[in-house]
Amino acid sequence: MSSTTTESRPFVPDRIVASLAQLLAFVAAVAIFPMSLLATIRFASSPFEVFIGVVLGGVLASVMVIIGMVTPSAIDTRRP
């Protein structure tokens, strides 16, 4: 059995992964809201359904923005 140790380095730095995840979350937020509005217009049959569709589309887009803002702090860049 060998007692040598190998040091592993990440293929992509954590800050690049965090930036990419943040960018994807922001792009998804920008894409989700108009698509939810179009789906609401197409499939809603009452004013209440239109209201719920617009509200839930806005909530989902807001959650994606929050995920994008929290993602960089979730990745720990300090290694011991």
N, C-alpha and C positions, 0 to 999 in steps of 0.2 A: 504494500500500500504506500502510495506516495504522500509525502508530507508537504509538498509544494502548494502554495496558494496562488490563485490567479485573481487579479483585480479586474472586475468587470466594470466597463464604462457604458453608459447609456448610448444608444445609437443616435438619438435625438435629444438635445438638451431640454430640460423641464420647462424653461421659459418659452421655448418655441411651441411646445405642446400646449401650454397654457394660452399663448396668444392665438393659436389656431382654434382651440376650443372656444375661446372668447369670440373670435370672429364668426365662427359658425353659429354660435348662439344668437349673436346680433343679426346676422343675415336671416336666420330662421324666424326671428321676431318680426323682421320687416316683411317677410314673405307670408307668415301665418295670418296676420290681420287682414290684408286684402282678400286672401283666399277664404277666410271665414266669413267675410262680408258677402262675397259672391255666393258661397254656399247658403248663407242665410237668405239672400234674395231669391235664390232658385228654389229652395225647399220649404221655406216658412209659409204657413197658411193662415196665420193670425198675427195681429200686432204684438201679442205677448211673445210668440215665438221669435219674431224679429228682434224684440227687446232682449230676450235671453241670448240670442245668437250674437248680437253686437256686444253685450256685456261679457259673455264668456270668451269671445274672440279677443277682446281687449285684455281680459285677465290672463289668457294664455300667452299673448304677446308680452305682457308685462312680466310674467314669470320667466320667460326666455331672456329678457333683458336682465333681470335679477340674477339668473344663473350665469350669464355672461360676466356680470360684475363680481360675482363671488368666486368664480373658477380660479383666477390667479392666486387668490389667498388660500385656496384649498390644496394647492400643490406646494409641498414643502420644498423650498430650494436649498435649505441648509442641511447638509449631510454631516453626520458626526465623523 
